Amino acid sequence: MVRIFGILAGLFFAVAVLWSFVVGAITFAEEGMPKSVERSFHKHPKEVHFASDGPFGNFDKQQLQRGFQVYKEVCSACHSLRLVAFRDLRQLGYNEAEVKAIAKGFQVPGLDPSTGEVNTRPGLPTDYFPKPFANDIAARAANNNAIPPDLSLMTKARHDGPAYVYSLLTGFTEQEGYKNEKGEELLKKFPDAKTPDGLHFNPYFANLNLAMAPPLTGEGQVTFGDGTKSTVPQMAKDVAAFLVWTAEPKLAKRHQTGWPVLLFLIVLTGLAYAAYQNVWRDKKH
């Protein structure tokens, strides 16, 4: 009797699971994925191309210097680059004196040699870029309770990283009247989705609302040394290219090394196959 009861109970649960699966499949076929504000109005990154793209990509040093200038004059007020040392800027084409001058323009944590107390001092080429805030509490207090992320690996930490950074910086817009690709107006479809006070609407951000105000405010915000016109799209693209370098500074060297290695492996494979054919030619049955 117990065995029969166990079989019936198992059969009941199996039928229940199968029924749930069938009902769920029918509902999904009829209604599709559950809709939400983010899924309906979040945009994928814009299409943008960089010199470092593709297997033959290389860095444009002038663009990287412009991007660093945007970071230094705009982004460094809130965002750190904790994995980048000042001396690494030599890779962008700066000479030793320029690197020393750049480092000296930053205040980094130090120690008073006579008292041992913590203080600040001008940076040295061997120092890493300092954090803009003393701690997370200070960062939250200055940024509407949000901690600005470190940008060292940002283009590798986000899907379509360079395009994501570019799109985010150029994507701030008014929420009122904003429509998605289907022509649906956000606030008419989701009246409760109004951006809270203190946040800023950006359809390229995952939940559409950012604590960060638009950092690039208009043409001429940064004066580039090479004479390039500093429009918002230009500054956004340049700083995105710079962040590609901070995330993968050896990208160009990796490309240069990879192709000879690949050619060597192809030739080696051909030689190995030829040797195999020669050694085993008379041994095959």
Protein Blocks (a to p, Z undefined) as FASTA:
>chain_A
ZZmmmmmmmmmmmmmmmmmmmmmmmmmmmnopaddfklmmpccddddddfkgcjkbccdf
klmmmmmmmmmmmmmmmpccfkbcfklmmmnopafklmmmmmmmpccddddfknopacdd
dddfkbccddfbfblklmmmmngoiacddfklmmmmpghklmmmmmmmmmgccfehpacf
kopafklmmmmlpccehiacdfkbmnlpafbdcfblbghkaccfklpacdfklmmmmmmm
mmmmmmmmmlmmmmmmmmmmmmmmmmmmmmmmmmmmmmmmmmpZZ
